[in-house]
Amino acid sequence: MARYEFKLPDIGEGIAEAEIVAWHVKVGDVIGEDQQIADMMTDKATVEMESPVAGKVLELAGEVGDQIPIGSVLAVIETEGADRAAEPAADSQDERPLADGAVEATPEMAEELPVTASDDVAVITKPVRPEPVEGLPLSSQKQDSASTSSARTEVGAVHVLASPAVRARARDLGIDLAQVKTASDRIRHADLDAYLLYNGGTVSARGTAAPRKDEAIKVVGLRRKIAENMAEANRRVQHFTLVEEFDVTALEETRQMMNADRGSNPKLTLLPFLITAFSRGLAEWPMLNATFDDEAMVVTRHGAVHMGVATQTPNGLMVATIRDAQTQSVWQLASEILRLSDAARTNKATREELTGATFTISSLGPMGGITSTPVVNPPQVAIVAVNKIEDKIVPVGDEIEVRKRMNLSLSCDHRVVDGWDAASFMQTLKGYIENPLRLLSA
C-alpha cells in the first residue's frame, strides 16, 4: 500500500486559496481514478476536483465552507502498490498537514440506507432489497419488480397511496398517513379533513401544522460570496433608484409575431429585446456603461456593452456576461442567454463568462413585482431591474384602452451618475421599447 497526498492545484491566476463548497466522497470511500471528490470555489467560479489516482480515502482537508490554500493537501488516498503518483507513508510524515476539520469516519456512515419514494406512494419504512427468486431470470425479476413498484410489500412496511399535494398537506399538518382511513384506493384531501374532525382538529388546507424546528444553515460557497458582495456594495455605492413605466403592447405583439415564424431559432422572451434597447441607449449615454475605481478615483466609460444578466441558480444569484451585446441580433442574444443561463445553473460557466460586465440587467419575468430597487454591482455604476407586465386601462388620445405596461427600475451610483443622466437614459429607452420597428432597425 502507498499513501498519496492530493494537493490543491493552481486553479486560477492570482488565486491564493479556494473554498470547499461540496464534498462528493467521505473518509473510508473507495474511489476510482478521475472520480470527482470535491467542488472548490474561487470568486464565483466553481471548479470540480477529480482524483488523479484510485484508492481508499484516508483523510479529507476541512469541512464545507473552509478556505484551503493553493498547494496544501486536499485529500490523502491509500493506493495499491507503488503507484507512480503515490508517495510512501514514511516520506509523507513531514509533508504539509491537513487543514483543521478533517473528517473522521463513523460507523453510522456505513450503516445509512437511502430512503426512496415514488410520486404517488409514501414509503414509511426503509426499503429492503428484494431477494432473487430461484429459477427465475434476473431480467424477468427486474421487470416484474418495476411493474409492481407501487404495490410492493415487505415485513413491517406500510405503503400509502396519496398524491404529492395530499402528502405535502399531511406533512404540514403533522398527520401520519398510515393512520388515516379511506374508503378508496388512495388518501384524498377529504380523508384528511375527516381525520382532523374526528380527532378534534379543524379543517384547513394550511396553518394548523406543528411549528417547524429551527434549522441552522452555514453560509458557504456562492451564498457567502453574494453576502460579501452585497455588504460591500451597500458600503461603497451611494445608490439612487429611478422607476419609469413603459408601454410594451407593440413590443409584445412583435415578439409573438417573430416567435410564430422562428424556425430553428430559440423562442424569444422579452429579455433579448430589452438588451438591444439598453445597448443602443448606453451608446448615447456612456456614463452609465462605465466602471468606477473609487480608490484611484477613475471612471472608465466603455465603448463595448458587456451585458451582465442575473441568473437564478440552485445555489443563488449569478451574473453571466454577454460580450459585445451591441453587435448581436435579438436571435443571437436569445441563444447566448440560454447558453449562459444553462452554464451558470450547472456550474459549468467559466471565470470569463462570469466577470467583466459593464452594465447589468436583472429580471424575474412574471414573478417580478410592480417595482424594485436593484443593488449596483461594483465597479459597475448602473443596473436595471425588469418588473412584471400588467394589463392596465390607460387613456390613448381621446380613447380608453387596455394596454400592456411594465416598469423598469434603474439604480445608479450617485457618485458618478447624475439624476439628469439617469432620467435621460430612461427616456431614450422609452423611444426604443415603445417603437419596436425602430428597435429592430439596423
Buried (B, 14 or more C-beta within 10 A) or exposed (E): EBBBBBBBEEBBEEBEBBBBBBBBBBBBBEBEEEBEBBBBBBBBBBBEBBBBBBBBBBBBBBBBBBEBBBEBBBBBBBBEEEBEEBBEBEEBEEBEEBBEEBBEBEEEEEEEEEEEEEEBBBBBEEBEEEEEEEEEEEEEBEEEEEEEEEEBEBEEEBBBBBBEEBBEBBEBBEBEBEEBEBEEEEBBBEBBBBBBEEEEBEEBEEEBBEEEEEEEEEEBBBBBBBEEBEEEBEEBBEBBBBBBBBBBBBBBEBBEEBEEEEEEBBEBBBBBBBBBBBBBBBBEBBBBBBBBEBEEEEBEBBEBBBBBBBBBBEBBBBBBBBBEBBEBEBBBBBBBBEBBBEBBBEBEBEBEBBBEBBBBBBBBEEEBEEBBEBBBBBBBBBBBBBBBBEEEEBEEEEEEEEBBBBBBBBBBBBEBBEEEBBEBBBEBBBBBBBEBEEBBEE
